[in-house]
Amino acid sequence: MNLDLSIIIFYLLGMLGTTFWLGKKISLIEFFVNNRNTSSILLIFSIVSTAIGAGAVVGLAGAAYKTGISYGISLLITAISGYLILAWLAPKIKEYADSRGAFTLGDYLKEKYSLRTQYLASVITIIVFFIFSGAQFVALASLIHVLIGINFIVALFVTAGLTILYTAFAGIKGDIYTDFVQFSVMILAFGLAFLPFGILKNGIPRNLPMEHFDIFNFAGPLFFFGSILLGGLYVIASMDFWQRIYAARSPKQIRKVFLWSALISIPFYLLPIGLGLIAFSRFGPGLDPNLALFKIMKETLPTGILGLGYAGLIAAIMSSVDSSILVSASSAVRDFYQPLINPSAGIKETRYFVLIFGLASLVTAYFIPDIVSLVLLAIFLLVGMVLPVLGSIFLVKPNERAAFWSMLLSTATLLIFLPISFEIAWVPAFLVSVVTFIGWSIFENKKQRII
């Protein structure tokens, strides 16, 4: 265990040192979009490592342990389709955003629609990404709890505090550069630890219930097919991807980046599913699903390799949580604080907002310590933004009222249905968004013709 802890401590110190070095002399444009001049390899590693966070590693293994392959297969298809959609749309977004100097999704929607649409979209984005951050904090605290044995709540507050401080220092520039290191560690962990000792050593999982191979077992057919549809579309309104688009050098470059990201991400979804099934095969029911992956790691990985595996998981989680906090802070500063309160706000104020939203994420994690539920809630909240964002990209004159009210009514509908049926609450919310956006657009067009 001493060797394993030494590997982890060495890794964490390296990350902290890197961000402090990068953050010493940093401009606001570097903090937000890395001067719009990021290389392809850095973008690919950053995109994949950010996407492969707690939901795709700890959450996937836990869901596979509890209900089998259903959730994992839907998430894999969702991820690939999302990357392909972004490869199609990103060049259009990049070209327009660069011409307007946009830093956030709200900046883009303000140009395409109106100020109130920007405000509403930014509020939704801020809430979504501190929920995402909460999911990553739960995963990180679970890992420390298993590794060191300290109380989960103590682990939650300690790990969240360290991550928030590390995130506040260098912004998206530090995020992208540390993502390169973190993804390299993930490759080593998955290739040298999880695959040979977790999958190959344990072999094919045995004595699994037949339901574990039912692709609808997680929450039924409606959730399975709906999540694939929704997941492929939600990335359109997910600002962490927009940040990477803004940080790219050119429209042509970012298209290739997303295509490569789709291919490279596949094994990072398949391996956690296999490990979750192996955990059920070895230990049976009764484990906390959030701890299933850590349990199989402790039982099967040798000393040294276990430390590498833990470092890989920490890399996956930290890469996602820093991006999520940055999205919330960037939206708050660019879309509210600078235009309404302090136009000259700079790095210092932005770091304060990182601290604020990091703490908000910590509170969310404390009250909802369920990784999968937090990830799904965040995705569901983005439902109402999908059509307005698509309209802003493709329509010559997108309708402002249609965009604003479809987002507002969709979010209200989601909040009404969440307590009734959590897993499918997004369905009525999405239908309200579609009907409102399309119906209002048609009505306004006919009204203009009559006038």
Steps between C-alpha positions, in 0.01 A plus 500: 500500500790737567615464137144555374459811713839630388395471135177689569667773706771545235229533233295754699803712582596497132154625402501775762849612400405508132192717555680742731777539242253555214291743704780737605472724196170445324272737310120488503483366144742221598291426809179468294602370152879442504558777241291300248822324404502144638668210320299198383664249734429720802138546394440127441649404835309779674164412341523127571640532852234757588219279367637187669428622851321343792188426296697301243730312740372468856135551403522257206660227712242557775208486257641183339536342845143590595300457177740361236593631157194719434622838626852450364391407148267797477775732627753364249265551204413843637865603524590392147192662345569818698856525371383447141234770536760740638738418215222614267400815692827620656644669187189721469515587870874572490480729197216712638631511858846617393351778290306625805767433765269267695625337822184322619189336359309798636713737290402302190127494583500872577623571146248260346197577717491754783635601839223322693565179307866528596408548866265201508743270317782609730298432815418150375864442404627612841259267683573207270874517541513535872281188510751330270775613736308351791498161329877511455548599866294199613719270289823655627387479864394137451846420367679665792261330743590158363870579461572650841195391698399844625135601534326575167390850608852590616642364173241701306592833661877443486517385136251763382695777672828397339340466156331840519827672589684320220229599249493867595861566412550450125155485337440324168869529409601304807205267448606410146867450585430292810242300302789390278684362802183357652401321181850355471461363854155363407650315202765344725242408764252347256769328292730373778254457790133462409536296180765240598423465874133593512359348179748240372598362841140452618372370168138488389257590780299198622174449689350825379120542501346497155367851566858628494504433123165671439573831325179644649570396861619837630173691452306340215486544118385861515805602700739292286397638162413841637837539671675419173296767322534751780865427570598541139330839501583632847866554406381774266405708803787385726739790550805293595513390137445858383802609702715252308353619171585860587852396605574331164708659224259458209163352392672225300717400794213466748304270266791253486547528874145381574524214251818372667343549843208273404738218407738533793226513766347156426721281727458743788128418501529123445756423774296641794197297386712182508640584843151561642381161375811333645432667836149351509635160394763499776319666790130455422229754588520721807783740418450874467504542118714814536770285663483197267790612280724579796422164660602301192815710469607433859436128461676443168770763433850442644689763698631776276254415226220580746653843556514552124134400473401743775703776333319430173161534668604818678619634163164420338303662779718812542501560126120515497445693819735787416332545161153502656592759762664718234184493286286626789751767599558617141128536436448693822787740433453558126120498484408671828779647712696683228208658307284578805735574790868532416600537131871497591484168688811292440680188616463574871122530486470196274693291752259611771212372290679167452518469879131592538372249247738233620351534848147491353590171331630368830165577667318322215718192546436501875121490462483273190788248532389294198724524194261370233204706627707819501629440146151424368349806673762726340439352154123529538531871582670561166203357307325832450808664352557253215254638243578869567871427454435303182279781372773755570742297286281416200218754474567826319262690729432284809201613704594657835168437675495139387850448641435671833165342579598151385793506746293643785194276459711188443695560822177562695350178359809302600485629858132398521561144375828422683325396826243298304733289284865602511637280221252617233433855620698628204239363252217748572760776543646429156154480339407837651822647361434361150136611489578846639800572278352371173144616571602852603737531203223402256249733668739797488585434134131494404437813702780683317359397161155633593646831613 
